[in-house]
């Protein structure tokens, strides 16, 4: 797929990752700032106690805990050990397990999940096509996939670019289409600083 740098869904793929005291700081910030996205995800995916959820780029585990409160069993996956340590420290729910991994290498069996989501992390994925392929692999037929990223304006610079423009959201939707997903939708939710893009899809 021919995607220009300006419209690449993973336009921060060169991010070095989170580690040490800096990683811990950002993890604590994410714990607070990620609550609205977590509530949105469980509502849009209609999470219930019948679900097995995989949270890619789970960070400190805010969305994973929200899904567990709905009764789901959850696997939180993150490449950063500091994030997983913080997630374990903040979590007492036995329905959640944590695993080191990436979107391109999800530590889960084929067809083992009914819901997969990734929040505010796809713009860091190294290989979007490989990540979408892994999501397709671990979802069972009829499984739901959600991608949520902060809505950012075209021409943004610095930290303000960590998210998606409309063109980048549509670029990711195109990857989902090419990866064999159905019922693909790109929608905007929220207003102001809380505005996000949501790309949803279903594995046939």
MIDOSE-1310 file (N, C-alpha, C; in nm, 2 decimals, decimal comma, always signed):
residues 204
xxxx	+0,09/-0,12/+0,00/+0,00/+0,00/+0,00/+0,09/+0,12/+0,00; +0,06/+0,22/-0,09/+0,15/+0,34/-0,11/+0,09/+0,45/-0,02; +0,16/+0,47/+0,10/+0,11/+0,57/+0,19/+0,22/+0,68/+0,21; +0,18/+0,81/+0,19/+0,28/+0,91/+0,21/+0,31/+0,94/+0,35
xxxx	+0,43/+0,99/+0,39/+0,46/+1,02/+0,53/+0,35/+1,11/+0,60; +0,29/+1,20/+0,52/+0,19/+1,29/+0,58/+0,06/+1,22/+0,62; +0,03/+1,11/+0,55/-0,09/+1,04/+0,58/-0,07/+0,90/+0,65; +0,06/+0,87/+0,68/+0,09/+0,74/+0,75/+0,02/+0,73/+0,88
xxxx	-0,05/+0,62/+0,90/-0,11/+0,60/+1,04/-0,01/+0,58/+1,15; +0,11/+0,53/+1,11/+0,22/+0,51/+1,21/+0,33/+0,62/+1,19; +0,29/+0,74/+1,18/+0,39/+0,85/+1,15/+0,49/+0,88/+1,27; +0,47/+0,81/+1,38/+0,57/+0,81/+1,49/+0,63/+0,67/+1,52
xxxx	+0,65/+0,60/+1,41/+0,70/+0,46/+1,43/+0,84/+0,46/+1,48; +0,91/+0,57/+1,47/+1,05/+0,58/+1,52/+1,06/+0,61/+1,66; +0,94/+0,62/+1,73/+0,94/+0,65/+1,88/+1,03/+0,55/+1,95; +1,12/+0,59/+2,04/+1,21/+0,49/+2,11/+1,14/+0,41/+2,21
xxxx	+1,02/+0,44/+2,25/+0,95/+0,36/+2,35/+0,97/+0,42/+2,49; +0,89/+0,37/+2,59/+0,90/+0,42/+2,72/+0,98/+0,34/+2,81; +1,06/+0,40/+2,90/+1,15/+0,33/+2,99/+1,19/+0,43/+3,10; +1,23/+0,36/+3,21/+1,29/+0,44/+3,33/+1,19/+0,53/+3,39
xxxx	+1,24/+0,64/+3,45/+1,16/+0,74/+3,52/+1,07/+0,81/+3,43; +1,12/+0,84/+3,31/+1,03/+0,91/+3,21/+0,92/+0,82/+3,17; +0,94/+0,70/+3,15/+0,83/+0,61/+3,12/+0,73/+0,60/+3,23; +0,78/+0,59/+3,35/+0,69/+0,59/+3,47/+0,60/+0,71/+3,48
xxxx	+0,66/+0,83/+3,45/+0,59/+0,95/+3,45/+0,48/+0,95/+3,35; +0,51/+0,91/+3,23/+0,41/+0,91/+3,12/+0,30/+0,81/+3,15; +0,34/+0,70/+3,22/+0,24/+0,60/+3,26/+0,14/+0,65/+3,35; +0,19/+0,73/+3,45/+0,10/+0,79/+3,55/+0,01/+0,89/+3,48
xxxx	+0,06/+0,97/+3,39/-0,02/+1,06/+3,31/-0,13/+0,99/+3,23; -0,09/+0,88/+3,17/-0,19/+0,80/+3,09/-0,30/+0,74/+3,18; -0,26/+0,71/+3,30/-0,36/+0,65/+3,39/-0,48/+0,75/+3,41; -0,45/+0,88/+3,42/-0,56/+0,98/+3,44/-0,62/+1,02/+3,30
xxxx	-0,53/+1,04/+3,20/-0,58/+1,10/+3,08/-0,65/+0,99/+2,99; -0,63/+0,87/+3,02/-0,68/+0,76/+2,93/-0,82/+0,72/+2,98; -0,88/+0,77/+3,08/-1,00/+0,72/+3,13/-1,12/+0,74/+3,04; -1,12/+0,86/+2,97/-1,24/+0,88/+2,88/-1,23/+0,79/+2,76
xxxx	-1,11/+0,77/+2,71/-1,10/+0,67/+2,59/-1,13/+0,53/+2,64; -1,10/+0,49/+2,76/-1,13/+0,36/+2,81/-1,29/+0,34/+2,82; -1,35/+0,44/+2,87/-1,50/+0,44/+2,88/-1,56/+0,43/+2,74; -1,51/+0,51/+2,65/-1,56/+0,51/+2,51/-1,54/+0,37/+2,45
xxxx	-1,42/+0,31/+2,47/-1,39/+0,18/+2,41/-1,49/+0,07/+2,46; -1,51/+0,06/+2,59/-1,60/-0,04/+2,64/-1,74/-0,02/+2,59; -1,78/+0,10/+2,58/-1,92/+0,13/+2,53/-1,93/+0,09/+2,38; -1,84/+0,14/+2,30/-1,85/+0,11/+2,15/-1,84/-0,03/+2,12
xxxx	-1,75/-0,11/+2,20/-1,74/-0,25/+2,17/-1,84/-0,33/+2,24; -1,93/-0,27/+2,32/-2,03/-0,33/+2,40/-1,98/-0,45/+2,47; -1,87/-0,43/+2,55/-1,80/-0,53/+2,62/-1,89/-0,59/+2,73; -1,89/-0,72/+2,74/-1,97/-0,79/+2,84/-1,89/-0,91/+2,90
xxxx	-1,95/-0,98/+2,99/-1,88/-1,09/+3,06/-1,86/-1,21/+2,96; -1,91/-1,20/+2,84/-1,89/-1,31/+2,74/-1,76/-1,28/+2,66; -1,69/-1,17/+2,68/-1,58/-1,13/+2,59/-1,44/-1,16/+2,65; -1,35/-1,19/+2,55/-1,21/-1,20/+2,58/-1,15/-1,08/+2,50
xxxx	-1,09/-0,99/+2,58/-1,04/-0,87/+2,52/-0,89/-0,87/+2,52; -0,83/-0,82/+2,41/-0,69/-0,80/+2,40/-0,66/-0,65/+2,38; -0,59/-0,59/+2,47/-0,56/-0,45/+2,46/-0,41/-0,43/+2,42; -0,40/-0,38/+2,29/-0,26/-0,37/+2,24/-0,21/-0,23/+2,28
xxxx	-0,09/-0,22/+2,33/-0,04/-0,10/+2,38/-0,11/-0,05/+2,51; -0,13/-0,15/+2,60/-0,22/-0,12/+2,71/-0,17/-0,02/+2,81; -0,04/+0,02/+2,80/+0,02/+0,12/+2,89/-0,01/+0,08/+3,04; -0,05/+0,17/+3,12/-0,08/+0,14/+3,26/-0,20/+0,06/+3,29
xxxx	-0,28/+0,02/+3,19/-0,39/-0,07/+3,20/-0,53/-0,01/+3,23; -0,54/+0,12/+3,20/-0,67/+0,18/+3,23/-0,79/+0,12/+3,15; -0,77/+0,10/+3,02/-0,88/+0,04/+2,94/-0,90/-0,11/+2,98; -0,79/-0,18/+3,01/-0,80/-0,32/+3,05/-0,89/-0,33/+3,17
xxxx	-0,87/-0,25/+3,27/-0,94/-0,25/+3,40/-1,09/-0,22/+3,37; -1,11/-0,12/+3,28/-1,25/-0,08/+3,24/-1,33/-0,20/+3,18; -1,26/-0,28/+3,10/-1,32/-0,40/+3,04/-1,35/-0,51/+3,14; -1,25/-0,52/+3,23/-1,27/-0,62/+3,34/-1,39/-0,59/+3,43
xxxx	-1,41/-0,46/+3,45/-1,53/-0,42/+3,53/-1,66/-0,46/+3,47; -1,66/-0,48/+3,33/-1,78/-0,52/+3,26/-1,79/-0,68/+3,26; -1,69/-0,74/+3,33/-1,69/-0,89/+3,34/-1,61/-0,96/+3,24; -1,54/-0,89/+3,15/-1,46/-0,95/+3,05/-1,33/-1,00/+3,10
xxxx	-1,27/-1,11/+3,04/-1,14/-1,15/+3,06/-1,05/-1,07/+2,97; -0,93/-1,02/+3,01/-0,85/-0,93/+2,94/-0,71/-0,96/+2,94; -0,64/-0,95/+2,83/-0,50/-0,96/+2,82/-0,44/-0,82/+2,78; -0,36/-0,76/+2,86/-0,30/-0,63/+2,83/-0,16/-0,66/+2,77
xxxx	-0,14/-0,60/+2,66/-0,01/-0,63/+2,59/+0,06/-0,49/+2,57; +0,19/-0,49/+2,60/+0,27/-0,37/+2,59/+0,42/-0,40/+2,57; +0,49/-0,33/+2,49/+0,63/-0,36/+2,47/+0,72/-0,30/+2,58; +0,67/-0,22/+2,67/+0,75/-0,15/+2,77/+0,73/-0,21/+2,90
xxxx	+0,84/-0,28/+2,96/+0,83/-0,34/+3,09/+0,79/-0,24/+3,20; +0,83/-0,11/+3,19/+0,79/-0,02/+3,29/+0,64/+0,00/+3,29; +0,57/+0,00/+3,18/+0,43/+0,01/+3,17/+0,36/-0,11/+3,23; +0,41/-0,23/+3,20/+0,35/-0,35/+3,26/+0,37/-0,36/+3,41
xxxx	+0,48/-0,31/+3,46/+0,50/-0,31/+3,61/+0,40/-0,22/+3,67; +0,38/-0,10/+3,61/+0,28/+0,00/+3,67/+0,14/-0,06/+3,66; +0,11/-0,13/+3,55/-0,02/-0,19/+3,53/-0,05/-0,29/+3,64; +0,05/-0,38/+3,66/+0,03/-0,48/+3,77/+0,02/-0,42/+3,91
xxxx	+0,09/-0,31/+3,93/+0,08/-0,24/+4,06/-0,05/-0,18/+4,08; -0,12/-0,13/+3,98/-0,25/-0,07/+3,99/-0,37/-0,16/+3,98; -0,34/-0,29/+3,96/-0,45/-0,38/+3,93/-0,46/-0,50/+4,03; -0,58/-0,53/+4,07/-0,60/-0,64/+4,16/-0,70/-0,73/+4,11
xxxx	-0,74/-0,72/+3,98/-0,85/-0,80/+3,92/-0,79/-0,92/+3,86; -0,83/-1,04/+3,90/-0,77/-1,17/+3,85/-0,82/-1,20/+3,71; -0,91/-1,12/+3,65/-0,96/-1,14/+3,52/-0,86/-1,08/+3,41; -0,76/-1,01/+3,46/-0,66/-0,95/+3,37/-0,53/-1,01/+3,38
xxxx	-0,47/-1,04/+3,27/-0,33/-1,08/+3,26/-0,25/-0,98/+3,18; -0,12/-0,98/+3,20/-0,03/-0,88/+3,13/+0,08/-0,96/+3,06; +0,11/-0,91/+2,94/+0,21/-0,98/+2,86/+0,29/-0,88/+2,78; +0,42/-0,90/+2,77/+0,51/-0,82/+2,69/+0,49/-0,86/+2,55
xxxx	+0,47/-0,76/+2,46/+0,45/-0,79/+2,32/+0,43/-0,67/+2,24; +0,41/-0,68/+2,11/+0,38/-0,57/+2,02/+0,26/-0,60/+1,93; +0,22/-0,50/+1,86/+0,11/-0,52/+1,76/+0,15/-0,62/+1,66; +0,28/-0,62/+1,62/+0,32/-0,71/+1,52/+0,35/-0,85/+1,57
xxxx	+0,35/-0,87/+1,70/+0,37/-1,00/+1,76/+0,29/-1,01/+1,89; +0,16/-1,04/+1,87/+0,07/-1,05/+1,98/+0,08/-1,18/+2,05; +0,11/-1,19/+2,18/+0,12/-1,32/+2,24/-0,01/-1,39/+2,28; -0,08/-1,43/+2,17/-0,21/-1,49/+2,19/-0,24/-1,59/+2,08
xxxx	-0,32/-1,69/+2,11/-0,35/-1,79/+2,01/-0,45/-1,74/+1,90; -0,45/-1,81/+1,79/-0,54/-1,78/+1,68/-0,68/-1,79/+1,73; -0,76/-1,69/+1,69/-0,90/-1,69/+1,72/-0,94/-1,69/+1,87; -0,85/-1,63/+1,95/-0,87/-1,64/+2,10/-0,94/-1,52/+2,16
xxxx	-0,97/-1,41/+2,08/-1,03/-1,29/+2,13/-1,16/-1,26/+2,06; -1,25/-1,20/+2,13/-1,37/-1,15/+2,07/-1,36/-1,00/+2,05; -1,27/-0,93/+2,12/-1,25/-0,79/+2,10/-1,10/-0,76/+2,11; -1,05/-0,68/+2,01/-0,92/-0,63/+2,02/-0,93/-0,48/+2,00
xxxx	-0,85/-0,40/+2,09/-0,85/-0,26/+2,06/-0,71/-0,21/+2,09; -0,68/-0,09/+2,03/-0,56/-0,02/+2,06/-0,59/+0,13/+2,07; -0,54/+0,19/+2,17/-0,57/+0,33/+2,20/-0,45/+0,41/+2,21; -0,44/+0,51/+2,13/-0,33/+0,61/+2,13/-0,19/+0,54/+2,12
xxxx	-0,19/+0,43/+2,04/-0,06/+0,36/+2,02/-0,03/+0,33/+1,88; -0,14/+0,33/+1,79/-0,11/+0,28/+1,65/-0,02/+0,38/+1,58; -0,02/+0,51/+1,62/+0,08/+0,60/+1,55/+0,22/+0,56/+1,58; +0,24/+0,47/+1,68/+0,38/+0,42/+1,71/+0,41/+0,28/+1,65
xxxx	+0,31/+0,21/+1,59/+0,34/+0,08/+1,54/+0,45/+0,08/+1,44; +0,54/-0,02/+1,45/+0,65/-0,03/+1,35/+0,60/-0,06/+1,21; +0,50/-0,15/+1,20/+0,45/-0,21/+1,08/+0,30/-0,22/+1,08; +0,23/-0,13/+1,02/+0,08/-0,13/+1,03/+0,02/-0,25/+0,97
xxxx	+0,07/-0,29/+0,85/+0,01/-0,41/+0,78/+0,03/-0,53/+0,87; +0,15/-0,55/+0,93/+0,17/-0,66/+1,01/+0,09/-0,66/+1,14; +0,07/-0,54/+1,19/-0,02/-0,53/+1,31/-0,16/-0,57/+1,28; -0,21/-0,51/+1,17/-0,35/-0,55/+1,13/-0,36/-0,70/+1,11
xxxx	-0,26/-0,76/+1,05/-0,27/-0,90/+1,02/-0,27/-0,98/+1,15; -0,20/-0,93/+1,25/-0,20/-1,00/+1,38/-0,34/-0,99/+1,45; -0,40/-0,87/+1,44/-0,53/-0,85/+1,50/-0,63/-0,95/+1,43; -0,62/-0,96/+1,30/-0,71/-1,05/+1,23/-0,69/-1,19/+1,27
xxxx	-0,56/-1,23/+1,30/-0,53/-1,37/+1,34/-0,59/-1,40/+1,48; -0,58/-1,31/+1,57/-0,62/-1,34/+1,71/-0,77/-1,33/+1,73; -0,84/-1,26/+1,64/-0,98/-1,24/+1,66/-1,05/-1,36/+1,60; -1,16/-1,40/+1,67/-1,24/-1,51/+1,61/-1,34/-1,44/+1,51
xxxx	-1,41/-1,52/+1,43/-1,50/-1,47/+1,33/-1,61/-1,39/+1,41; -1,64/-1,27/+1,36/-1,74/-1,18/+1,42/-1,68/-1,10/+1,53; -1,55/-1,11/+1,56/-1,48/-1,03/+1,66/-1,47/-0,89/+1,62; -1,47/-0,80/+1,72/-1,47/-0,65/+1,69/-1,33/-0,59/+1,72
xxxx	-1,29/-0,50/+1,63/-1,16/-0,43/+1,64/-1,19/-0,28/+1,65; -1,12/-0,22/+1,75/-1,14/-0,07/+1,76/-1,00/-0,01/+1,77; -0,98/+0,10/+1,70/-0,86/+0,18/+1,70/-0,90/+0,32/+1,74; -0,85/+0,37/+1,85/-0,88/+0,51/+1,89/-0,76/+0,59/+1,90
xxxx	-0,76/+0,71/+1,84/-0,65/+0,80/+1,84/-0,70/+0,94/+1,86; -0,62/+1,02/+1,93/-0,65/+1,16/+1,95/-0,66/+1,23/+1,81; -0,76/+1,32/+1,80/-0,78/+1,39/+1,67/-0,69/+1,51/+1,67; -0,61/+1,52/+1,57/-0,51/+1,63/+1,56/-0,53/+1,71/+1,43
xxxx	-0,50/+1,84/+1,42/-0,52/+1,91/+1,30/-0,40/+1,89/+1,20; -0,43/+1,90/+1,08/-0,32/+1,90/+0,98/-0,23/+2,02/+1,00; -0,10/+1,99/+0,99/+0,00/+2,10/+1,01/+0,04/+2,11/+1,15; -0,01/+2,03/+1,24/+0,04/+2,03/+1,38/+0,19/+2,00/+1,39
xxxx	+0,25/+2,04/+1,50/+0,39/+2,02/+1,52/+0,41/+1,97/+1,66; +0,53/+1,91/+1,69/+0,57/+1,86/+1,82/+0,47/+1,76/+1,88; +0,45/+1,77/+2,01/+0,36/+1,67/+2,08/+0,22/+1,67/+2,02; +0,18/+1,78/+1,96/+0,04/+1,79/+1,90/+0,02/+1,69/+1,79
xxxx	+0,13/+1,64/+1,73/+0,12/+1,54/+1,62/+0,09/+1,40/+1,66; +0,09/+1,37/+1,80/+0,07/+1,24/+1,84/-0,08/+1,21/+1,85; -0,12/+1,16/+1,74/-0,26/+1,13/+1,72/-0,28/+1,11/+1,57; -0,41/+1,13/+1,52/-0,44/+1,12/+1,38/-0,51/+1,24/+1,32
xxxx	-0,47/+1,28/+1,20/-0,55/+1,37/+1,12/-0,66/+1,28/+1,06; -0,76/+1,35/+1,00/-0,86/+1,27/+0,93/-0,80/+1,18/+0,82; -0,70/+1,23/+0,75/-0,63/+1,15/+0,65/-0,56/+1,03/+0,70; -0,50/+1,05/+0,82/-0,43/+0,93/+0,88/-0,53/+0,83/+0,93
xxxx	-0,64/+0,87/+0,98/-0,75/+0,78/+1,02/-0,80/+0,70/+0,90; -0,82/+0,77/+0,79/-0,87/+0,70/+0,67/-0,76/+0,61/+0,62; -0,63/+0,64/+0,63/-0,52/+0,56/+0,59/-0,53/+0,43/+0,67; -0,55/+0,44/+0,80/-0,56/+0,31/+0,88/-0,68/+0,23/+0,84
xxxx	-0,79/+0,29/+0,81/-0,91/+0,22/+0,77/-0,88/+0,14/+0,64; -0,80/+0,20/+0,55/-0,76/+0,13/+0,43/-0,68/+0,01/+0,46; -0,59/+0,02/+0,56/-0,51/-0,10/+0,60/-0,61/-0,21/+0,65; -0,71/-0,17/+0,73/-0,81/-0,27/+0,77/-0,88/-0,34/+0,66
xxxx	-0,92/-0,26/+0,56/-0,99/-0,31/+0,44/-0,90/-0,41/+0,37; -0,77/-0,37/+0,35/-0,68/-0,46/+0,28/-0,64/-0,58/+0,36; -0,66/-0,57/+0,49/-0,63/-0,68/+0,58/-0,74/-0,78/+0,60; -0,85/-0,76/+0,53/-0,96/-0,86/+0,53/-1,07/-0,83/+0,63
xxxx	-1,08/-0,71/+0,68/-1,19/-0,68/+0,78/-1,31/-0,63/+0,70; -1,43/-0,64/+0,76/-1,55/-0,59/+0,71/-1,61/-0,48/+0,80; -1,72/-0,42/+0,75/-1,79/-0,32/+0,83/-1,70/-0,22/+0,89; -1,61/-0,16/+0,81/-1,51/-0,07/+0,86/-1,58/+0,07/+0,86
xxxx	-1,56/+0,14/+0,97/-1,62/+0,27/+0,99/-1,51/+0,37/+1,05; -1,51/+0,49/+1,00/-1,43/+0,59/+1,06/-1,51/+0,70/+1,11; -1,51/+0,73/+1,24/-1,59/+0,83/+1,31/-1,52/+0,92/+1,40; -1,57/+1,04/+1,42/-1,51/+1,13/+1,52/-1,60/+1,13/+1,64
xxxx	-1,54/+1,13/+1,76/-1,61/+1,13/+1,88/-1,55/+1,24/+1,97; -1,64/+1,31/+2,04/-1,60/+1,41/+2,14/-1,57/+1,55/+2,07; -1,53/+1,64/+2,15/-1,50/+1,78/+2,10/-1,38/+1,83/+2,18; -1,33/+1,94/+2,12/-1,21/+2,01/+2,18/-1,09/+1,91/+2,20
xxxx	-1,03/+1,93/+2,31/-0,91/+1,84/+2,34/-0,94/+1,70/+2,36; -1,07/+1,67/+2,39/-1,11/+1,53/+2,40/-1,15/+1,46/+2,28; -1,14/+1,53/+2,16/-1,19/+1,47/+2,04/-1,10/+1,36/+1,99; -1,15/+1,25/+1,94/-1,08/+1,13/+1,90/-1,13/+1,08/+1,76
xxxx	-1,05/+1,01/+1,69/-1,09/+0,93/+1,58/-1,11/+0,79/+1,62; -1,21/+0,73/+1,57/-1,24/+0,59/+1,60/-1,25/+0,51/+1,47; -1,17/+0,42/+1,45/-1,18/+0,33/+1,33/-1,23/+0,19/+1,39; -1,34/+0,14/+1,35/-1,39/+0,02/+1,39/-1,41/-0,08/+1,28
xxxx	-1,39/-0,21/+1,31/-1,40/-0,31/+1,20/-1,44/-0,44/+1,26; -1,49/-0,54/+1,18/-1,53/-0,67/+1,22/-1,45/-0,77/+1,14; -1,41/-0,88/+1,21/-1,34/-0,99/+1,14/-1,45/-1,08/+1,08; -1,46/-1,10/+0,95/-1,57/-1,19/+0,90/-1,55/-1,33/+0,93
